[in-house]
Amino acid sequence: MNEDVLKKIAYWTAWTGPAWVLCYVVTWCIMGHNYPCPSQALTGQQLVEQYYLRYHDSILLGMALSSSIGILYMPWSIVLSYQMWQREKVLLLSAMQLIGGALTAFLIVCTAAMWAWCARWAGTPGIEPELIKAVHLSTWYVFDMTYNVTNVQLLGIGLFGLFERSHAPLFPKWVSWLALVTAVSFVLETIMPYFNYGPLAIDGWWNFHFGFAIWFVWFSVQSYFVVREAARAVKRPAIAVGLPYPVGA
């Protein structure tokens, strides 16, 4: 494939990151009524009446759309790995980033689909509210407690940025530290099942509000540098794989 064409594809693919985060906020957070998300202390009947039936049409459409657009996280991760790969002699950290990002995309798609199932069948005769609650909460557990999948991605990004010695780094070192701090902040998700209330509960200020806030800040910042690098690469001459990137505007 022509090098210039490949660079243009990478540039437009880099925009899947900003597109995903914007669409996810609209579909999952706003349409899905997940800010804040319902407490795990609700009974099955309360969950169905106060959440799924009250916002039925909005949640169903929001989660269906969220499941569809969730895959945008994957091509963004591929572009970032492509950028890292060109600067690595041994493809270790770029592979960590790629696999962590791909598995995160899979989880984003699947969990939204399961919440769409809950919205579709909540209140249907013969479908007990406790079944809806079981699927709803088990999906939240998968969504939150698989944080180490994303942490593999964050670790690859963080270590790469800290140890890169290029004259024109892919992103600043403070972005690396932000990625690592984000990863550390997720660790308390491990004990989330023990709490119905408080900062460590599913809807708690640490596990939900702070956790999502710092993650979206990291992703938005990282997306800026991914797009910036893709734009700069379009103007650069072809380079040899595995060699340091030339300094470019």
C-alpha positions as CSV (number, residue, x, y, z in Angstrom):
1,M,0.0,0.0,0.0
2,N,1.1,3.5,-0.8
3,E,2.8,5.1,2.3
4,D,0.9,8.4,2.0
5,V,-2.4,6.6,1.7
6,L,-1.6,4.5,4.9
7,K,-0.8,7.7,6.8
8,K,-4.0,9.3,5.8
9,I,-5.9,6.2,6.9
10,A,-4.1,6.4,10.2
11,Y,-5.0,10.0,10.6
12,W,-8.7,9.6,10.0
13,T,-8.7,6.4,12.2
14,A,-7.1,8.4,15.0
15,W,-10.3,10.4,15.2
16,T,-12.3,7.3,16.3
17,G,-11.0,8.1,19.8
18,P,-12.6,11.5,20.1
19,A,-15.7,10.2,18.3
20,W,-16.0,7.3,20.7
21,V,-15.7,9.3,23.9
22,L,-18.2,11.9,22.7
23,C,-20.7,9.2,21.6
24,Y,-20.2,7.1,24.7
25,V,-21.0,10.1,26.9
26,V,-24.2,10.7,25.0
27,T,-25.4,7.1,24.6
28,W,-24.2,5.4,27.8
29,C,-24.1,8.3,30.3
30,I,-27.0,10.6,29.2
31,M,-29.4,8.3,27.3
32,G,-28.5,5.3,29.5
33,H,-29.2,7.4,32.7
34,N,-25.9,6.2,34.2
35,Y,-24.9,9.4,35.9
36,P,-25.3,8.4,38.5
37,C,-25.9,4.7,38.0
38,P,-28.5,2.9,40.1
39,S,-27.4,1.6,43.5
40,Q,-26.8,-2.1,43.9
41,A,-28.8,-1.9,47.2
42,L,-32.0,-1.5,45.2
43,T,-34.3,-4.6,45.2
44,G,-35.1,-6.1,41.9
45,Q,-38.5,-4.5,41.9
46,Q,-37.1,-1.1,42.7
47,L,-34.5,-1.4,40.0
48,V,-37.1,-2.3,37.4
49,E,-39.6,0.4,38.4
50,Q,-37.3,3.3,39.3
51,Y,-34.7,2.7,36.5
52,Y,-35.6,0.4,33.6
53,L,-39.3,1.2,33.3
54,R,-39.0,4.8,34.2
55,Y,-36.4,5.5,31.5
56,H,-37.2,2.4,29.3
57,D,-37.0,3.8,25.8
58,S,-34.0,6.0,26.5
59,I,-32.0,3.3,28.1
60,L,-32.8,0.7,25.5
61,L,-31.8,2.9,22.6
62,G,-28.8,4.3,24.5
63,M,-27.4,0.9,25.3
64,A,-28.0,-0.4,21.8
65,L,-26.2,2.5,20.3
66,S,-23.5,2.3,22.9
67,S,-22.9,-1.3,22.1
68,S,-22.6,-0.4,18.4
69,I,-20.2,2.5,18.7
70,G,-18.1,0.9,21.5
71,I,-16.0,-0.8,18.8
72,L,-14.5,2.6,17.9
73,Y,-12.2,2.1,20.9
74,M,-10.5,-0.7,19.1
75,P,-9.2,1.1,15.9
76,W,-8.1,4.0,18.1
77,S,-6.0,1.6,20.1
78,I,-4.6,0.1,16.9
79,V,-3.5,3.5,15.7
80,L,-1.8,4.3,19.0
81,S,0.0,0.9,18.9
82,Y,1.1,1.6,15.3
83,Q,2.6,4.9,16.5
84,M,4.3,3.2,19.4
85,W,5.5,0.3,17.3
86,Q,7.4,2.6,14.9
87,R,9.4,3.8,17.9
88,E,10.1,0.5,19.6
89,K,13.0,-1.9,18.8
90,V,11.2,-4.7,20.6
91,L,7.4,-4.7,20.2
92,L,6.5,-5.2,23.9
93,L,4.8,-2.1,25.2
94,S,3.0,-1.4,22.0
95,A,1.7,-5.0,22.1
96,M,0.5,-4.5,25.7
97,Q,-1.3,-1.4,24.7
98,L,-2.9,-3.1,21.7
99,I,-4.1,-6.2,23.5
100,G,-5.4,-4.2,26.5
101,G,-7.2,-1.8,24.2
102,A,-8.8,-4.5,22.1
103,L,-10.1,-6.4,25.1
104,T,-11.4,-3.2,26.6
105,A,-13.3,-2.5,23.4
106,F,-14.8,-6.0,23.6
107,L,-15.9,-5.4,27.2
108,I,-17.4,-2.0,26.3
109,V,-19.5,-3.6,23.5
110,C,-20.6,-6.7,25.5
111,T,-21.6,-4.9,28.7
112,A,-23.7,-2.4,26.9
113,A,-25.5,-5.2,25.1
114,M,-26.3,-6.9,28.4
115,W,-27.8,-3.7,29.8
116,A,-29.8,-3.4,26.6
117,W,-31.1,-6.9,27.3
118,C,-32.2,-5.7,30.8
119,A,-34.0,-2.7,29.4
120,R,-35.7,-4.9,26.7
121,W,-37.1,-7.5,29.1
122,A,-37.6,-5.4,32.3
123,G,-41.3,-5.5,33.2
124,T,-42.2,-8.2,30.8
125,P,-44.7,-10.8,32.2
126,G,-42.8,-13.9,33.2
127,I,-39.5,-12.1,33.6
128,E,-38.9,-11.7,37.4
129,P,-37.4,-8.4,38.6
130,E,-34.7,-10.4,40.5
131,L,-33.5,-11.9,37.2
132,I,-33.2,-8.4,35.8
133,K,-31.2,-7.3,38.8
134,A,-29.0,-10.4,38.6
135,V,-28.1,-9.7,35.0
136,H,-27.8,-5.9,35.6
137,L,-25.4,-6.3,38.6
138,S,-23.4,-9.2,37.1
139,T,-22.8,-6.9,34.1
140,W,-21.7,-4.1,36.4
141,Y,-19.3,-6.5,38.1
142,V,-17.8,-7.5,34.8
143,F,-17.6,-3.9,33.7
144,D,-15.8,-2.7,36.9
145,M,-13.8,-5.7,38.0
146,T,-12.1,-6.4,34.7
147,Y,-10.2,-3.1,35.2
148,N,-6.9,-5.0,34.9
149,V,-7.6,-5.5,31.2
150,T,-7.5,-1.8,30.7
151,N,-4.6,-1.5,33.1
152,V,-2.5,-3.6,30.8
153,Q,-3.1,-0.9,28.2
154,L,-2.4,1.9,30.6
155,L,0.8,0.2,31.8
156,G,2.1,-0.2,28.3
157,I,1.4,3.5,27.5
158,G,2.8,4.7,30.8
159,L,6.0,2.8,30.6
160,F,6.5,3.7,27.0
161,G,6.2,7.4,27.6
162,L,8.5,7.3,30.6
163,F,11.3,5.5,28.9
164,E,11.1,7.0,25.4
165,R,14.2,8.9,24.5
166,S,13.1,10.6,21.2
167,H,13.8,14.2,20.5
168,A,10.1,14.4,19.4
169,P,8.3,12.2,22.0
170,L,5.0,10.7,21.1
171,F,3.4,12.4,24.2
172,P,4.8,14.2,27.2
173,K,5.9,12.3,30.3
174,W,3.1,13.8,32.4
175,V,0.6,12.0,30.1
176,S,2.5,8.7,31.1
177,W,2.1,9.5,34.7
178,L,-1.6,10.3,34.2
179,A,-2.0,6.9,32.6
180,L,-0.3,5.2,35.5
181,V,-2.2,7.1,38.1
182,T,-5.4,6.2,36.3
183,A,-4.5,2.5,36.5
184,V,-3.7,2.7,40.2
185,S,-7.0,4.4,40.9
186,F,-8.9,1.4,39.6
187,V,-7.3,-1.1,42.1
188,L,-10.0,-0.5,44.7
189,E,-12.6,-1.9,42.3
190,T,-11.4,-5.2,43.6
191,I,-13.4,-4.7,46.9
192,M,-16.4,-3.0,45.3
193,P,-18.7,-6.1,45.8
194,Y,-18.4,-5.6,49.6
195,F,-20.1,-2.2,49.6
196,N,-23.7,-1.2,48.9
197,Y,-23.1,2.3,50.0
198,G,-20.2,4.7,50.4
199,P,-17.3,5.8,48.2
200,L,-16.3,2.2,47.2
201,A,-19.8,1.1,46.1
202,I,-20.7,0.8,42.4
203,D,-22.2,4.3,42.5
204,G,-19.7,5.7,45.1
205,W,-17.8,8.9,44.6
206,W,-14.4,7.0,44.3
207,N,-15.3,3.9,42.3
208,F,-17.8,5.7,40.0
209,H,-17.4,9.5,39.9
210,F,-13.7,9.8,40.4
211,G,-12.9,6.6,38.5
212,F,-14.8,7.5,35.4
213,A,-13.7,11.2,35.6
214,I,-10.0,10.4,35.7
215,W,-10.3,7.7,33.0
216,F,-12.2,10.1,30.6
217,V,-9.6,12.8,31.3
218,W,-6.8,10.4,30.5
219,F,-8.5,9.2,27.3
220,S,-9.3,12.7,26.1
221,V,-5.7,13.8,26.7
222,Q,-4.3,10.7,25.1
223,S,-6.6,11.1,22.1
224,Y,-5.3,14.6,21.5
225,F,-1.7,13.4,21.2
226,V,-2.7,10.4,19.0
227,V,-4.4,12.7,16.6
228,R,-1.6,15.2,16.8
229,E,1.0,12.5,16.0
230,A,-1.2,11.2,13.1
231,A,-1.4,14.7,11.6
232,R,2.4,15.2,11.9
233,A,3.1,11.8,10.4
234,V,1.2,12.8,7.2
235,K,3.8,15.5,6.6
236,R,6.9,13.2,7.3
237,P,8.9,11.1,4.9
238,A,8.7,7.3,5.2
239,I,10.8,5.9,8.0
240,A,12.4,2.5,8.7
241,V,10.5,0.3,11.2
242,G,12.1,0.2,14.6
243,L,14.3,3.3,14.2
244,P,13.8,6.5,16.2
245,Y,11.3,8.9,14.7
246,P,12.8,12.0,13.0
247,V,12.0,15.3,14.6
248,G,9.0,16.8,12.7
249,A,6.6,19.6,13.2
